[in-house]
Amino acid sequence: MKNLLTWLCLLIFWINNAQDLELKAQVRHTIDELREFVAIPNDALNHSDINRNLSWLTKKFNERGFNSSVLFTEGESLFFAALPMEDDKPTILFYMHFDGQAVDPAKWNQPDPYKVVLKTKDNDEWKTISFDDLKEDVNYEWRLFGRSTSDDKGPIVMFLNTIDLLKKNNVEIPFNIKVILDGEEEKSSIPLPKAVKEYRELLEADFLVISDGPVHSSGKPTIAYGARGITTLTLTTYGPINPQHSGHYGNYAPNPGFQLARVLAGMKDKDGKVLIDGYYDGISLDESTLNILQSVPDDGKVINSYLEIKQAEKVGTFYQEALQYPSLNIRGLSSGWVGEKTRTIIPATATAEIDIRLVPESDGIRLKNLVKKHIENEGYYVMAEVPDKSQRMKHDKIITITEGTVTNAFRTDLDNPYGIYLVDTFKKTFSEDVVQIRIMGGTVPIAPFIDELKIPAFLVPLVNPDNNQHSPNENLKIGQIAYGIRVFYAMMSNKIE
């Protein structure tokens, strides 16, 4: 009996070791393919970049047996791919994006942000090493630096290599698989709502999985059931028609900077709560929801230390609760000149750029109207354009407000059956609890799929939290490639009970 147990233990060890080596070999291949993909620039503002990426995607998906199409929109095209369909299987629609933020090469610690660099940490500094050092027994702590390694080309290549591994292991996928890849997510995907409506039949599915963004800072398997939306406002106040000498006209000409400061200061109290009437209407959190929010392993002290702030605002009593409310954020301020260019003048204008993060209970147009009404009640004449002389001479206080588009929030119920399936699958795969986030702070343009297709959606992030997405030195931890392949493998090999 003892010999039998020993033999079984050795067999289990051998199987686990073989699986680990198989995974590492696939990770190694993923790295090479990701380098190839990243080498194609993907600036969301450059049409030719997007077209070259579409060609690469078509080739790579077709090689894996997908039927693919380029879906034309009023903006950049979408990429669609599907494995052969079977009527008796439920369908997963995967969403990712292949465009990226623009780069300023001078701010990167490498010659070309589109040529992936391999680095290891040495005395708290990242040191470049040769890809010749990268054998099949890859070091999961090393990182790949380059634009879109994490956001969002990395997950796309992880998905492709998972398909390779499933085929290699002769796994029958218990789902129909569809993939939609966005070509202008970094430009807010403005054509997406109309495109989803136009291609509705092609995109029909039982549920949607979005692989974008980082896992929770704990590194645990993560599922988010929603994401906040966003809209924007630009506010401009006016002083003299041209900047004036502050000695000659100080105490006489109104200063637009002070005007704007008073407008902005009146929108929030000292604890950061919005004072505008009706701003938080419709939001309530019951005990079961609060329990889910409190189950997320955040540490307020760690977050505050990372931000280097003594105290957080009090919109919520803890981080996850704060995300359940719409925000009102000043993302930029401008008036006159500062620093070495400062001048002793009264500025002609002052401008504030505002973003409003939305939750499903809050309508972006309604919130913008509440902000405008609040400003009107402060005695301002509100315009949508720059005032002319007759308007300036008629009104004491003028403000120009221009509006951005609205990307809606979305949120799937926490007890949705497909969500339960994902949580159970990840618990089984990783043998640990899954971090369940009710709504993420960031925005992904998913609401059109939910509104048109009437399906639940889940964010399944894959990359490391410190990946520097949108910033110089964006990177992907190699261990997250292994994690991503395991996640996709689990999703596409486990049946719904």
C-alpha positions in Angstrom: 0.0 0.0 0.0 2.8 2.3 0.9 4.5 1.7 -2.4 1.3 2.4 -4.2 0.9 5.8 -2.5 4.5 6.6 -3.3 3.9 5.7 -6.9 0.8 7.8 -7.1 2.6 10.8 -5.6 5.4 10.4 -8.1 2.8 10.2 -10.9 1.0 13.3 -9.8 4.4 15.1 -9.5 5.4 14.0 -13.0 2.0 15.1 -14.5 2.2 18.5 -12.8 5.8 18.9 -13.9 4.9 18.0 -17.5 2.0 20.4 -17.5 4.2 23.2 -16.1 6.8 22.5 -18.8 4.1 22.5 -21.5 2.8 25.8 -20.2 6.3 27.4 -20.1 6.9 26.3 -23.7 3.7 28.0 -24.7 4.6 31.1 -22.8 8.0 31.2 -24.6 6.1 31.0 -28.0 3.7 33.7 -26.8 6.6 36.1 -26.1 8.0 35.7 -29.6 4.6 36.3 -31.2 3.9 39.3 -28.9 7.2 40.9 -30.0 6.1 40.5 -33.6 2.7 42.0 -32.9 4.1 45.0 -30.9 6.6 45.8 -33.6 3.6 47.0 -35.7 2.8 50.5 -34.4 -0.8 50.9 -33.3 -1.3 54.6 -32.6 -5.1 55.0 -32.4 -4.8 58.3 -34.2 -3.0 56.8 -37.2 -5.2 55.0 -39.8 -2.4 53.2 -41.6 -1.2 51.7 -38.2 -4.7 50.2 -37.6 -4.8 48.7 -41.1 -1.4 47.0 -40.7 -2.6 45.5 -37.4 -5.8 44.2 -39.1 -3.7 42.4 -41.6 -1.6 40.7 -38.9 -4.7 39.7 -36.9 -6.4 38.2 -40.0 -3.3 36.1 -40.7 -2.9 34.9 -37.1 -6.5 34.0 -36.5 -7.0 32.3 -39.8 -3.9 30.1 -39.0 -5.8 28.9 -35.9 -8.9 27.9 -37.9 -11.0 30.9 -37.3 -13.2 32.5 -39.9 -12.5 36.2 -39.8 -13.8 39.4 -41.1 -12.9 43.1 -41.1 -16.1 45.0 -40.1 -16.2 48.5 -41.5 -17.5 51.3 -39.3 -17.8 55.1 -39.5 -14.3 55.2 -37.9 -11.6 52.5 -37.7 -12.6 49.0 -38.6 -13.4 46.2 -36.1 -11.9 42.8 -36.4 -14.2 39.8 -36.0 -13.3 36.1 -35.8 -15.2 32.9 -34.9 -14.5 29.2 -34.7 -17.1 27.0 -36.6 -20.4 27.2 -34.8 -22.5 24.4 -33.3 -26.1 25.0 -32.5 -26.2 23.0 -29.2 -23.3 25.1 -27.6 -23.6 28.4 -25.7 -21.5 31.2 -27.2 -18.8 33.3 -25.5 -18.0 36.7 -27.2 -14.5 37.9 -26.3 -13.7 41.6 -26.5 -10.3 43.1 -26.6 -8.7 46.0 -28.4 -5.5 46.3 -30.6 -5.0 50.0 -30.8 -2.8 51.8 -28.4 -1.9 55.2 -26.9 0.5 57.4 -28.8 4.2 57.3 -27.7 6.8 59.9 -26.9 10.0 57.9 -27.4 12.1 60.5 -25.5 10.3 59.5 -22.3 10.9 55.7 -22.7 13.9 53.9 -21.2 14.5 52.1 -24.5 15.3 53.3 -28.1 12.0 52.3 -29.7 8.7 51.7 -27.7 7.5 49.4 -30.5 10.6 47.1 -30.2 10.0 44.9 -27.1 12.8 45.0 -24.5 13.4 42.2 -21.9 14.3 43.4 -18.4 15.0 42.1 -15.0 15.0 44.0 -11.7 18.4 44.6 -10.2 18.6 46.6 -6.9 15.2 48.2 -7.6 16.2 49.2 -11.1 15.1 47.6 -14.4 18.1 46.2 -16.3 17.9 45.2 -20.0 18.9 41.7 -20.8 19.2 39.8 -24.1 16.4 37.7 -25.4 19.1 35.0 -25.9 18.9 34.6 -22.1 15.2 33.6 -22.5 15.1 29.9 -22.6 12.0 27.7 -22.5 12.3 27.5 -18.7 11.3 31.2 -18.6 11.7 33.4 -15.5 8.2 34.6 -14.6 9.6 37.6 -12.8 11.2 39.1 -15.9 9.2 41.7 -17.9 8.6 42.8 -21.5 8.6 46.5 -22.1 6.9 48.0 -25.1 3.7 49.9 -26.1 0.6 47.7 -25.8 2.4 44.7 -24.2 -0.3 45.0 -21.5 -2.9 47.2 -23.0 -4.1 45.3 -25.0 -2.0 43.3 -27.4 -0.7 41.0 -24.6 -4.1 39.4 -23.9 -4.8 39.0 -27.6 -1.7 36.9 -28.1 -2.3 35.0 -24.9 -5.7 34.1 -26.3 -4.2 32.9 -29.6 -1.7 30.7 -27.8 -4.4 29.2 -25.6 -6.1 28.1 -28.7 -2.9 26.4 -29.8 -2.6 24.6 -26.4 -6.2 23.5 -26.5 -5.7 22.0 -29.9 -2.4 20.4 -28.9 -4.2 18.7 -26.0 -7.2 17.7 -28.2 -9.6 19.5 -25.9 -13.2 19.9 -27.2 -14.3 23.5 -26.4 -17.8 23.3 -24.9 -18.6 26.8 -26.3 -18.9 28.6 -29.5 -16.1 31.1 -29.6 -16.4 34.6 -31.1 -13.9 37.4 -30.8 -14.4 41.1 -31.5 -11.3 43.4 -31.5 -11.6 47.1 -31.3 -9.5 49.4 -33.5 -10.1 52.7 -31.6 -10.8 51.9 -28.0 -8.2 54.5 -27.0 -10.3 57.1 -28.9 -13.4 56.1 -26.9 -14.8 53.8 -29.6 -17.3 56.4 -30.8 -18.5 54.4 -33.9 -19.1 51.3 -31.7 -22.8 51.7 -30.8 -23.9 52.0 -34.4 -21.6 49.2 -35.5 -22.9 46.8 -32.9 -26.4 47.5 -34.1 -25.4 47.0 -37.7 -23.6 43.7 -37.0 -25.9 42.5 -34.3 -26.6 39.0 -35.8 -22.9 38.3 -36.3 -22.2 39.3 -32.6 -25.0 37.4 -30.9 -23.8 35.5 -27.9 -24.8 34.2 -24.5 -22.3 36.3 -22.5 -19.4 38.7 -23.1 -15.9 38.5 -21.6 -13.7 41.6 -21.7 -10.0 41.1 -21.2 -8.6 44.5 -20.6 -6.8 46.1 -17.6 -4.9 44.7 -14.6 -5.8 42.1 -12.0 -6.4 43.3 -8.5 -3.2 44.5 -6.7 -3.3 41.4 -4.5 -2.4 39.4 -7.7 -5.4 37.1 -7.1 -7.7 35.9 -9.9 -10.1 38.8 -10.6 -13.5 39.3 -12.1 -15.2 42.6 -12.4 -18.9 42.8 -13.1 -18.9 46.3 -14.5 -17.0 49.5 -15.3 -17.8 53.1 -14.9 -18.6 55.3 -17.9 -17.3 58.7 -18.7 -18.2 62.1 -20.0 -16.5 65.4 -20.1 -17.0 69.2 -19.8 -14.7 72.1 -20.6 -15.4 75.3 -18.6 -14.0 78.7 -19.6 -14.4 82.0 -17.8 -13.5 85.4 -19.1 -11.7 88.5 -17.9 -10.5 91.4 -20.1 -10.5 90.7 -23.8 -6.7 90.6 -23.7 -4.2 89.9 -20.8 -3.7 93.2 -19.0 -0.9 94.6 -16.7 -1.8 93.6 -13.2 -0.5 96.9 -11.8 -2.6 99.1 -14.1 -5.8 97.0 -13.9 -5.5 95.0 -10.7 -8.5 95.6 -8.5 -10.4 96.8 -11.6 -10.6 94.1 -14.3 -12.3 90.9 -13.2 -9.8 87.9 -12.9 -11.1 84.8 -14.7 -8.9 82.6 -12.6 -10.7 83.7 -9.4 -14.1 83.3 -11.1 -13.3 79.8 -12.2 -11.9 78.9 -8.8 -15.1 80.0 -7.1 -17.2 78.0 -9.5 -15.2 74.8 -9.0 -14.9 75.2 -5.2 -18.7 75.5 -4.9 -19.2 72.1 -6.5 -17.7 70.0 -3.6 -17.6 70.2 0.1 -14.4 69.8 2.2 -14.8 66.0 2.3 -14.9 65.7 -1.5 -18.7 65.1 -1.8 -20.5 66.8 -4.7 -22.8 69.5 -3.5 -24.8 69.7 -6.7 -28.5 68.8 -6.1 -29.5 65.4 -7.3 -25.9 64.3 -8.3 -26.1 61.0 -6.3 -29.8 60.3 -6.8 -30.8 56.7 -7.4 -27.8 55.1 -5.7 -28.3 52.8 -2.7 -26.2 49.9 -1.4 -27.8 47.1 0.5 -26.0 44.9 3.1 -25.3 42.0 0.6 -23.7 44.5 -1.9 -21.6 46.1 0.9 -20.4 42.6 1.9 -19.2 41.9 -1.6 -17.5 45.3 -1.8 -15.8 44.7 1.6 -14.6 41.3 0.5 -12.2 42.8 -2.0 -8.8 42.6 -0.3 -7.9 46.3 -0.5 -5.9 47.9 2.2 -6.6 51.6 2.7 -3.3 52.3 4.4 -1.4 50.7 1.4 -3.5 52.7 -1.1 -2.8 55.9 0.8 0.9 55.2 1.1 1.0 54.5 -2.7 -0.8 57.8 -3.4 1.2 59.5 -0.6 -2.0 61.1 0.9 -2.8 61.2 4.5 -6.6 60.9 4.1 -9.0 59.9 1.4 -12.1 61.8 0.4 -15.3 60.7 2.0 -17.6 59.9 -0.9 -17.5 56.4 0.4 -16.2 54.9 3.7 -13.7 52.7 1.8 -12.2 52.5 -1.7 -14.7 50.0 -3.3 -17.7 51.9 -1.9 -16.3 55.2 -3.4 -16.4 53.6 -6.9 -20.1 53.1 -6.7 -20.8 56.8 -7.0 -20.3 59.1 -10.0 -17.2 61.3 -9.7 -16.6 64.9 -10.6 -12.9 65.5 -11.4 -10.8 68.4 -12.4 -8.4 66.9 -14.9 -6.7 70.1 -15.9 -6.5 73.8 -15.2 -5.1 76.6 -17.3 -4.9 80.4 -17.0 -2.2 82.8 -18.0 1.4 81.6 -17.6 3.3 79.8 -14.9 6.9 78.8 -14.0 9.7 80.5 -15.9 7.1 82.1 -18.3 5.0 83.7 -15.5 3.9 87.3 -16.2 2.4 90.0 -14.0 -0.9 90.1 -15.9 -4.6 89.6 -15.4 -5.4 86.7 -17.7 -8.0 86.9 -20.4 -9.4 83.5 -19.7 -9.3 80.5 -17.4 -10.2 77.0 -18.4 -11.0 73.8 -16.5 -11.2 70.4 -18.0 -13.7 68.2 -16.1 -14.4 64.5 -16.4 -17.3 62.7 -14.8 -17.1 59.0 -14.2 -20.5 57.4 -14.5 -22.2 54.5 -12.7 -25.3 52.7 -14.2 -27.7 54.7 -12.0 -26.4 58.0 -13.3 -27.1 59.3 -16.8 -24.2 61.3 -18.3 -26.4 63.9 -20.0 -28.4 64.4 -16.9 -25.3 64.9 -14.7 -23.9 67.4 -17.2 -27.2 69.3 -17.2 -27.1 69.4 -13.3 -23.6 70.9 -13.5 -24.7 73.5 -16.0 -27.7 74.4 -13.9 -25.6 74.7 -10.8 -23.3 77.2 -12.6 -26.3 79.2 -13.8 -27.5 79.4 -10.2 -24.2 80.9 -9.4 -25.1 83.9 -11.6 -23.3 82.9 -14.8 -24.5 83.3 -18.3 -23.8 79.9 -19.9 -22.8 79.7 -23.5 -21.6 76.9 -25.8 -19.3 79.2 -27.8 -16.9 82.0 -27.2 -18.8 85.3 -26.5 -18.6 88.3 -28.8 -18.3 91.9 -27.6 -22.0 92.5 -27.4 -22.5 89.5 -25.2 -19.5 90.4 -23.0 -20.8 93.9 -22.5 -24.3 92.6 -21.6 -23.4 90.0 -18.9 -21.3 90.4 -15.7 -20.2 86.7 -15.6 -19.9 84.5 -18.7 -18.8 80.9 -18.9 -18.4 78.8 -22.0 -19.2 75.1 -21.5 -18.5 72.5 -24.2 -19.4 68.9 -23.8 -17.8 65.6 -24.7 -19.5 62.4 -25.7 -21.0 60.0 -23.2 -19.7 56.4 -22.7 -22.2 54.7 -20.5 -21.4 52.5 -17.5 -22.4 48.9 -17.2 -22.8 46.4 -14.4 -23.9 42.8 -14.4 -25.8 41.3 -11.4 -23.5 39.6 -8.9 -25.7 36.5 -9.0 -25.7 36.0 -12.8 -25.3 32.3 -13.7 -22.4 33.0 -16.1 -20.6 35.0 -13.4 -21.1 32.1 -11.0 -19.6 29.8 -13.6 -16.5 32.0 -14.0 -16.0 32.3 -10.3 -16.3 28.5 -9.8 -14.0 27.9 -12.8 -11.2 30.2 -11.5 -11.5 28.8 -7.9 -11.0 25.3 -9.3 -8.1 26.4 -11.5 -6.1 28.5 -9.1 -7.3 26.9 -5.7 -7.9 30.3 -4.1 -10.7 32.8 -3.7 -11.6 35.1 -6.6 -11.6 38.8 -6.1 -15.1 40.0 -7.2 -15.3 43.7 -8.1 -18.8 45.1 -8.5 -17.6 47.9 -10.7 -14.2 49.0 -11.9 -13.1 52.6 -11.7 -11.9 52.8 -15.3 -14.0 52.8 -18.5 -14.3 50.4 -21.3 -16.8 50.9 -24.2 -18.9 47.8 -23.5 -22.4 49.3 -22.9 -23.3 49.1 -26.6 -23.0 45.3 -26.6 -25.1 45.0 -23.5 -27.8 47.5 -24.7 -28.1 45.9 -28.1 -27.3 42.2 -27.5 -29.0 42.0 -24.1 -26.2 39.9 -22.6 -24.3 39.9 -19.4 -20.7 41.1 -19.5 -17.7 40.4 -17.3 -14.2 41.9 -17.1 -11.5 39.3 -16.7 -8.3 41.3 -16.4 -5.0 39.5 -17.0 -2.0 41.8 -16.7 0.1 43.0 -13.8 -1.3 46.1 -11.8 2.0 48.0 -12.2 2.1 47.8 -16.0 2.2 51.5 -16.8 -0.5 51.3 -19.4 -1.0 54.6 -21.4 2.4 55.8 -20.0 6.1 55.5 -20.9 7.7 52.1 -20.1 4.5 50.1 -20.4 5.3 46.5 -19.5 4.0 43.0 -19.1 5.3 40.6 -16.4 6.0 37.2 -18.0 4.2 35.4 -15.2 1.0 37.2 -16.3 1.3 35.5 -19.7 1.2 32.1 -17.9 -1.7 33.4 -15.8 -3.6 34.6 -18.9 -3.2 31.3 -20.8 -4.4 29.4 -17.7 -7.4 31.7 -17.5 -8.4 31.4 -21.1 -7.8 27.7 -21.0 -10.0 27.3 -18.0 -12.8 29.4 -19.6 -12.7 27.4 -22.9 -12.4 23.9 -21.5 -14.8 23.8 -18.5 -18.5 23.1 -19.1 -21.3 25.0 -17.4 -22.9 22.6 -15.1 
